[in-house]
Amino acid sequence: MKTRLWLLAGATLAMALATGCKPKGAQSALSGDAASKVYVAPGQHDEFYNIVSGGFNGQMSVVGLPSGRVFKAILPVFSVHPENGWGFSEETKPMLNTSHGFVPWDDLHHIAISTTNAEHDARWAFGNANNTPRIARVDLTTFKTVEIIEIPNSGGNHSSPFITENTEYVVAGTRFSVPTGDDASRDVPIDTYKENFKGTISFISVDKDHGDMEIAFQLEAPPFNFDLARAGKKKSHGWFFFSTYNTEMAHTLLEVNASQKDKDFIMAVNWKKAEEYIKQGKGKKVKAKYAHNKWDEDTHMATSVIKEEVLSLNPRELKDIIYFIPCPKSPHGTDTDPTGEYIVGSGKLAAIIPVFSFTKMLKAIENQDFEGSVDGMPVLRYESVLHGEVEKPGLGPLHTEFDGRGNAYTSFFVSSEVVKWNIETLQVLDRVPTFYSVGHLMIPGGPTGKPHGKYLVAYNKISKDRYLPTGPELAHTAQLYDISGDKMQLLLDFPTVGEPHYAEAFPASLIKDKQVKFFPLEKNKHPRAAKGINDARVERDGNKVHIYMTTIRSNFRPDNIEGIRVGDEVYFHVTNLEQDWDVPHGFAVKGANTAELLVMPGETATLRWDPDRVGVFPFYCTDFCSALHQEMQGYIRVSPAGSNVPLKYSTGLTE
């Protein structure tokens, strides 16, 4: 116990030193030509799109590389956003529905960009909701979230969204194991963790043409914590690898109680075998309540459906699905190299980096070269699966990316550095400081079979003196490195939106010419769309008032509305008649306690407004659209409840 406490104290001291002072060599980290390497001239475009997680803000952001410029916060994902009405407009509210009701926030940690043949095709970006477990799919022609599916039987969704090489599946592993089943099965004492808690791994199928998601099946796993994962690729296609911690199965003070063992596990899952069992009818349907939300770009509306069951597989009974690879110690990342041969473990408390061989793994399985079992599932012998260990690489390894030239790059949280090493020889080739406490790394194409080994971005947890201070909370920092040569070179610091965890980048050429510029009005099937100024009108249905409004440079129609009463529910159905790129219109009305709207060309969006007092209230366009933008306004008159003021509106047309 004393030894363990000394180790923890030493790690804490090292972390404090790493985050409190500049690493050696900081003054010489930048070279004279760094600025020219990140400069993108006016009118020129960046080489890569970089899709970055927002962490606790529940969003993604779009960043250009090498400039580091933020182009867009992808809104919506898992957070309401008053800037454009996401989660507030009547059309988007269903996207944030869950089995718990409307959930307006979540914690988005990881990104996955869709792939074909283990290479980015950049059709979709997937993101995870860590708190209320969900997976989102973003269409990269519109940069809009088009689907969110809730993950049942999960107590957290950190180990996601990781994808197979042809985007057959997105996986979601529970971070916190929990009791599952009916009410009686879930209402158990916490100290019965080992007996009654389960880890659940969800395989979500993705339609190859349209991207539509469904929970294909769930695997029951031991009650570990599942941290990160990577799919096998090429020779290891058909397998998935998950890092696990808390194999001690502790349920309190995990800082100490989940750090007892010298090794935890990488869990290897043969999902092709799972598919075979499903075809044989060996899965079982179990009750599980979850929401499945979809956006329809024809109607510009979302729908939410509550589903009631999932297909479950029990690997204790159905053999040859799960195997465990011992891995020192409390692994965070598990990463597969571009060939699919090597699996890299990153134990946060380990002094080495273990590299495992897929070929050796298969041989060990064939020879039943096991050193034990976990809950009836085999544990492979460490030495039999090991390719080798990177010796003395640094302190606190977290995550590894690859450059496609036989090299790996690992982040070290405690020693605040990135270390480059050779996958075959396991020799350390280079190391550079980060500022400070680096988490994930990102190389464009790094998790695929075809990395673009030109740049590396380090996403750091602490920025301290890197930017102008902004009170107790500082901007998180990303740092761009040139990795095209033998030595890594720091080129740029740039702040991020929210707390970045992971990102993926791909060549801009994959999607920049496929961007949706506007939505054709003739295809707008929104039931409240006003497709021309002659459709502009106001209708009353009891205490509900529907305003069918058009917007075009530079007017609203109708723009004078009377006959509204206190206590009415007023719905502004706003259709943007523009059919030109980059001409959205905004809509805001005084006293709205929800949000504004940003309405894209050809789109219809609805804002509910509940007038609570008598008066005349202005509304106006919030998105600068023309030289007469300031003139784009109107008035709505609210009379007392029970008033007999007739419903009246003006569209500016000659009566």
Order of alpha helices (4+ residues) and beta strands (2+ residues): alpha-alpha-beta-beta-beta-beta-beta-beta-beta-beta-beta-beta-beta-alpha-alpha-beta-beta-beta-beta-alpha-beta-alpha-beta-beta-beta-beta-beta-beta-alpha-beta-beta-alpha-beta-beta-beta-beta-beta-beta-beta-beta-beta-beta-beta-beta-beta-beta-beta-beta-beta-beta-beta-beta-beta
